[in-house]
Amino acid sequence: MTEDQTSTEKQFSIQKIYTKDMSFETPNSPKVFTEKWEPSVDFNLVSHVEPIEGPLYEVALTITITVRNEDKTAYLVEVNQAGIFSLSGFSDQEMGPMVGSFCPNILFPYAREAVSDIVAKGGFPQLLLAPVNFDALYAQHIQTVQQQVPGPDSIN
């Protein structure tokens, strides 16, 4: 293999996975523990990508969950799960799906576990988040961006 072929080889590695921020609030405790438990759950998921240097990128998932019982907030949990990933040799077209779908897929189980643990430690029934289809979310994001951009020459 020549030096040129080696330099364009695709390489991916996980450098670090970590919890960047975590918050748990029970604004109506202890009364919430004495009421009939019929919760409603509001789930919000956001991902963020930050180039660090060279081939390194920080990808972060922020999951915010608000659980209400009888129109009062039972608890609010927010977890920001992040990872540092090394990505090299990928084209611009490949980088979007890597940081927008592949890396979040790796982070989600860690965030899911953090949410479940903190909710249980807060005295509430375990909350297990359903799997997320990051490929579909990324495709939806790209479609939304393309619809907002005027002109065919500005679509990636």
C-alpha positions as CSV (number, residue, x, y, z in Angstrom):
1,M,0.0,0.0,0.0
2,T,1.4,3.4,-0.9
3,E,1.5,6.3,1.6
4,D,-1.4,8.1,-0.2
5,Q,-3.6,5.0,0.1
6,T,-2.8,4.8,3.9
7,S,-3.6,8.4,4.5
8,T,-7.1,8.1,3.1
9,E,-8.0,5.0,5.0
10,K,-11.2,5.4,7.1
11,Q,-10.4,5.2,10.8
12,F,-12.9,5.5,13.7
13,S,-12.2,5.1,17.4
14,I,-13.8,6.0,20.7
15,Q,-11.4,8.0,22.8
16,K,-13.6,8.7,25.8
17,I,-17.3,8.3,26.9
18,Y,-18.4,10.4,29.9
19,T,-21.3,12.1,31.6
20,K,-20.9,15.8,31.0
21,D,-23.8,17.0,33.1
22,M,-26.6,15.4,35.1
23,S,-29.6,17.0,36.9
24,F,-32.5,15.5,38.8
25,E,-35.2,17.5,40.5
26,T,-38.3,16.5,42.5
27,P,-40.1,19.9,43.1
28,N,-43.2,18.4,44.6
29,S,-41.7,15.9,47.0
30,P,-42.5,14.4,49.4
31,K,-46.2,14.9,48.5
32,V,-45.7,13.3,45.1
33,F,-44.9,10.0,46.8
34,T,-48.3,9.9,48.6
35,E,-50.5,10.4,45.5
36,K,-51.8,7.8,43.0
37,W,-49.1,7.2,40.4
38,E,-50.5,7.9,36.9
39,P,-47.6,9.6,35.2
40,S,-47.3,11.4,31.8
41,V,-43.8,11.6,30.3
42,D,-42.4,14.3,28.1
43,F,-39.2,13.3,26.4
44,N,-36.7,15.6,24.5
45,L,-33.5,14.5,22.8
46,V,-30.9,16.9,21.3
47,S,-27.5,16.0,19.9
48,H,-24.6,18.4,19.4
49,V,-21.2,18.0,17.6
50,E,-18.2,20.0,18.4
51,P,-14.9,19.7,16.5
52,I,-12.0,19.6,19.0
53,E,-8.8,19.4,17.0
54,G,-7.5,17.3,14.2
55,P,-9.6,14.2,13.8
56,L,-11.2,14.6,17.2
57,Y,-14.9,15.4,17.7
58,E,-17.0,15.7,20.8
59,V,-20.5,14.4,20.3
60,A,-23.1,15.0,23.0
61,L,-26.6,13.8,23.6
62,T,-28.8,15.8,25.9
63,I,-31.9,13.9,27.2
64,T,-34.5,15.9,29.1
65,I,-37.4,14.1,30.7
66,T,-40.3,15.7,32.6
67,V,-42.7,13.4,34.3
68,R,-46.0,14.8,35.5
69,N,-48.5,13.2,37.9
70,E,-51.9,14.9,38.1
71,D,-50.6,18.0,36.3
72,K,-47.8,18.5,38.8
73,T,-44.1,17.8,38.0
74,A,-43.1,14.6,39.8
75,Y,-39.5,14.8,38.5
76,L,-37.3,16.4,35.9
77,V,-34.1,14.6,34.8
78,E,-31.6,15.9,32.3
79,V,-28.5,13.9,31.3
80,N,-25.8,15.2,28.9
81,Q,-23.9,12.1,27.8
82,A,-20.8,12.8,25.7
83,G,-18.0,11.1,23.9
84,I,-14.8,12.0,22.2
85,F,-14.4,10.3,18.8
86,S,-11.5,10.1,16.4
87,L,-12.7,10.2,12.8
88,S,-10.3,10.3,9.8
89,G,-10.4,9.5,6.2
90,F,-14.2,10.1,5.9
91,S,-15.6,12.3,3.1
92,D,-17.8,15.3,3.9
93,Q,-20.8,13.2,2.9
94,E,-19.8,10.4,5.3
95,M,-19.0,12.7,8.3
96,G,-22.6,13.9,8.7
97,P,-24.0,10.4,9.3
98,M,-21.0,9.4,11.4
99,V,-21.4,12.3,13.9
100,G,-25.2,12.7,13.5
101,S,-26.2,9.0,13.8
102,F,-23.4,6.5,14.4
103,C,-21.8,8.3,17.4
104,P,-25.2,9.1,19.0
105,N,-26.1,5.4,18.7
106,I,-23.0,4.6,20.7
107,L,-23.8,7.1,23.4
108,F,-27.5,6.4,23.9
109,P,-27.2,3.2,26.0
110,Y,-25.0,5.1,28.4
111,A,-27.5,7.9,28.7
112,R,-30.3,5.5,29.0
113,E,-28.6,3.8,31.9
114,A,-27.8,7.1,33.6
115,V,-31.5,8.1,33.4
116,S,-32.7,4.8,34.7
117,D,-30.3,4.9,37.7
118,I,-30.9,8.5,38.7
119,V,-34.7,8.0,38.6
120,A,-34.6,4.9,40.7
121,K,-32.3,6.6,43.2
122,G,-34.8,9.4,43.3
123,G,-37.4,7.0,44.7
124,F,-39.5,6.6,41.6
125,P,-40.2,3.5,39.5
126,Q,-37.4,2.7,37.0
127,L,-37.7,4.5,33.7
128,L,-36.4,2.6,30.7
129,L,-36.1,4.7,27.6
130,A,-37.2,3.0,24.3
131,P,-34.5,2.6,21.7
132,V,-34.1,5.6,19.3
133,N,-33.6,5.3,15.6
134,F,-30.8,7.9,15.1
135,D,-30.6,7.0,11.3
136,A,-34.2,8.1,10.9
137,L,-33.7,11.2,13.0
138,Y,-30.6,12.2,11.0
139,A,-32.4,11.7,7.7
140,Q,-35.3,13.8,9.0
141,H,-32.8,16.5,10.1
142,I,-31.2,16.6,6.6
143,Q,-34.6,16.8,4.9
144,T,-35.6,19.7,7.1
145,V,-32.3,21.5,6.4
146,Q,-32.6,21.0,2.7
147,Q,-36.2,22.3,2.7
148,Q,-35.0,25.5,4.5
149,V,-32.1,26.2,2.1
150,P,-33.1,28.1,-1.0
151,G,-31.5,27.1,-4.3
152,P,-30.1,23.8,-5.6
153,D,-26.5,24.9,-5.4
154,S,-26.6,25.2,-1.6
155,I,-27.8,21.6,-0.9
156,N,-25.0,19.3,0.3
